[in-house]
Amino acid sequence: MIEFSQPFVSQWEQQLHEALLVGDWESAANCAHKAISSVRLYGSPKLETLLCQIRDGGSGMNFVEIQQALSAEFASVTETVNAWLATQKSAT
């Protein structure tokens, strides 16, 4: 399940970046909403919180702050998942 949803998480990260880059908060909110369930699967409360803030309108956040925070958290999740997948593959 985790391996299956990983490409979707990368896709949502890209879509969020593009929507935020052009200031399309509505598209960003829709994308964040879709990404939340997968992020829960990965156990990333900080990324989930960021996505919820975007979904709920991004109040008080600017593009630079949110983009930096998202990039860092998506990178952390990707690194954790890749490490877990490598461990699982080497165990088989």
Secondary structure per residue as TSV (DSSP state, phi and psi in degrees):
chain	resnum	aa	ss	phi	psi
A	1	M	-	360.0	-46.0
A	2	I	H	-62.7	-45.6
A	3	E	H	-63.4	-37.9
A	4	F	H	-64.1	-40.9
A	5	S	H	-83.5	-11.4
A	6	Q	H	-56.8	-45.1
A	7	P	H	-61.8	-32.2
A	8	F	H	-67.0	-38.4
A	9	V	H	-62.5	-42.0
A	10	S	H	-63.4	-39.7
A	11	Q	H	-63.7	-44.8
A	12	W	H	-65.0	-36.7
A	13	E	H	-60.3	-45.9
A	14	Q	H	-64.2	-44.9
A	15	Q	H	-63.6	-40.2
A	16	L	H	-62.0	-46.1
A	17	H	H	-57.6	-47.9
A	18	E	H	-63.7	-42.9
A	19	A	H	-65.0	-43.3
A	20	L	H	-67.8	-35.3
A	21	L	H	-59.6	-37.7
A	22	V	T	-96.6	3.8
A	23	G	T	76.1	22.5
A	24	D	-	-89.2	81.6
A	25	W	H	-67.6	-28.2
A	26	E	H	-66.3	-46.7
A	27	S	H	-65.2	-39.7
A	28	A	H	-61.8	-41.2
A	29	A	H	-64.0	-42.5
A	30	N	H	-63.1	-43.8
A	31	C	H	-65.2	-43.6
A	32	A	H	-60.6	-41.2
A	33	H	H	-59.6	-43.8
A	34	K	H	-66.1	-34.6
A	35	A	H	-77.5	-23.0
A	36	I	H	-57.5	-44.7
A	37	S	H	-64.2	-38.8
A	38	S	H	-68.3	-38.2
A	39	V	H	-64.1	-36.6
A	40	R	H	-60.8	-38.0
A	41	L	H	-60.1	-35.1
A	42	Y	H	-85.0	-9.5
A	43	G	T	70.5	47.7
A	44	S	-	-116.8	86.6
A	45	P	H	-61.8	-34.9
A	46	K	H	-67.0	-43.5
A	47	L	H	-67.3	-39.1
A	48	E	H	-60.1	-42.6
A	49	T	H	-61.7	-44.4
A	50	L	H	-60.8	-44.4
A	51	L	H	-64.1	-38.8
A	52	C	H	-64.4	-38.9
A	53	Q	H	-63.4	-41.2
A	54	I	H	-67.4	-46.1
A	55	R	H	-56.5	-37.5
A	56	D	T	-88.9	9.2
A	57	G	T	114.9	-5.3
A	58	G	-	62.6	31.4
A	59	S	T	-58.6	130.3
A	60	G	T	76.0	7.1
A	61	M	-	-110.1	142.3
A	62	N	-	-108.4	167.2
A	63	F	H	-57.3	-47.2
A	64	V	H	-62.4	-47.0
A	65	E	H	-61.0	-49.5
A	66	I	H	-67.9	-39.0
A	67	Q	H	-66.3	-42.1
A	68	Q	H	-63.7	-44.9
A	69	A	H	-64.7	-44.0
A	70	L	H	-62.4	-46.2
A	71	S	H	-59.5	-44.7
A	72	A	H	-63.6	-43.7
A	73	E	H	-72.8	-39.9
A	74	F	H	-63.1	-39.8
A	75	A	H	-63.4	-41.5
A	76	S	H	-63.2	-44.9
A	77	V	H	-63.1	-45.5
A	78	T	H	-61.4	-43.2
A	79	E	H	-62.5	-44.2
A	80	T	H	-63.8	-45.1
A	81	V	H	-65.0	-44.4
A	82	N	H	-61.2	-40.3
A	83	A	H	-64.8	-43.0
A	84	W	H	-64.5	-43.7
A	85	L	H	-62.0	-40.9
A	86	A	H	-62.6	-40.9
A	87	T	H	-63.5	-42.8
A	88	Q	H	-66.9	-39.7
A	89	K	H	-69.0	-36.0
A	90	S	H	-75.1	-20.7
A	91	A	H	-80.0	-16.4
A	92	T	-	-93.1	360.0
